[in-house]
Amino acid sequence: MEDKASQIATLEAKKEKIGGINAYQKASKLGEARHGSFNSAKWILKQMRALKKLPNTTEGTEEKLPKLRLLDVGALDNNYKKHVKWIQCKPIDLNPQSSAVLKADFLKLDSKEEFDVVVLSLVVNFEGDIRKRGDMLRKMSRTHSGSRLRVLLFCRFLV
């Protein structure tokens, strides 16, 4: 029986053989564009409107709400750019596939920077180290201003 280190090395080699994280992210962007698959930003915007954190644009009212500072961790793109009037988004990823996304490690971000909304959309699912998953959840609380929203999305089959 293989030891844990050998099993991890074998899995990493298989992942790289099929294209690694670059191939996965490109496929995700392509799938979203071609098939309109789940875009978490659409769901998050809907929820923020329901919670009265964003104006309800369908009613045509110009509500005076503060601009939300949103951190989108594991972003494929800046899916909030159309909402710049209400949202100041900082999209980050370890391996950006878009020039709109900053190359950054969420766990190494300046902990003094606070956000009204912190989005970890599926990113926890793809962290293999359970300790780092816990670190992400703790960091999510520390980078949060405390008065707004935390959004944590998991794949349905993991729930």
N, C-alpha and C positions, 0 to 999 in steps of 0.2 A: 504494500500500500504506500502510495506517495505521501510525503509529508506536505504540510500546508504550503510552505514556500514553493515547492515544486508544482503543486496544483495551481497556485496563483500565477507562476511563471508560464505554465502551459496555457492557461486561460488568456493571459495578456498576449501571448504569441498568436493565439487564434484570433483575438480581436484585431491585432495589427494586420494579420494576413488578409482579413476582409475589409481593410481600409481604416480601422481605428475610429477615433472620435471624429476626425474630419469627414469621413464617409457618412457616419451617423448624422452629423449636423447638416450636411448638404442634403441628405435624404429627407430629413425633417423639414427643411425649408421648402424643398421641392414638393413634398407631400402636402404641406400647408397651402402652397400656391396653387397646385393643380386640383386638389380634391376638397379644399375648404375644410380640412380637418380641424380639430379643436384648436382654437387660438385662445389661450388663457386670457389675453388682454381684453377680448370682447366680453368674456364672462365677468372679469374683474370690473370693467367699466360699468356694466349693468348693475353689479352689486353695489358699487360706490354711489351710483345714482339712487338706488333703492334706499341706501342708508343716508341719503341727503349730503353726501360728501362731495358730489359733483352736481352741477346744474342738470336738470332734466331737459335736454335740448329739444325733445319732441313737443314740449309744451310751449316752446318759443319764448320762455322767460329768460331774462338776463339776471339771474341770481348773483348776488355778491358773495362769493365764497372765496376763502383764501386758496392760493395756489398750493397744490399738494406736492410734496417732495416724495418721489417714488423711486425706490431701488428695485430694479428687475434683475434678479440673479439667474444666470444661465440663459440670458436672452439670445435669441437667434437674430433679432433685429430690434430697432426701437419701435415697438408696436403702439406707442403712445404719442408719436410725433404729431398726429392730427389733432391732438388735444393739448397742445402746448399752451393754450390760453389758460388752462386750469391745472395742468400737470407739468412739473419739472422732473423729467425722467432721467435717471442714470442707469442705462442698461449695461450690465457687465457679464463677462464670460471668461473662462480660462483659455478658450480657443475661439475667439470671435470669427464669425463668418460674414460679418458686415462691418463696414467702416464706421457705422453709427454706434457700434458696441465697443466699449472700452475693454481692453485686456486687463483683467484683474481677478485676483483670488478673493472671494468673499471673506474667507477666514483671516485674510491679511489686511483688510480695509481699515482705514483709520477709524477707531472706535468712537472718536469724538463727533464724527459726522452723523447727524440724526436724520431720519426719514419719517414721513407721516404714514407711508405705505411701504411695506417690504414684501416682495413677491418672490417666493421660492417655488416656481412652477416646475415640478417634476425633477428638479435638480437634486433633491435629497435621494431620490430613487437611484440615481446613477453614481452615488458615492458608495464605494465598496466597503469602506472602513466604518464600522458602526460607531466608533468613538468620534470620528469626524462628523457623522450625521448628528450626533448629540451636540457637538461644537457648533454646527450650523444653526441648530434650534436655539441654543443659548445666545449666539451672536445675533440672531434675528431679534431677540428681545432687547439686547443692548443697543442696537443701532436704530431702534424704534423710539419715536418721541414719546410714546406712552399714551397718547390721546387719540390715536387713529387706528389703522387697520394692519393686521398681519395676515398674509395669504399664503397658505401652504397647500399645494396641490400634489396629489399622488396619482399614479396610474390606477385605474379602477381595479385591475387584478391584484394590486398590492394591498388594497384596503380590506 
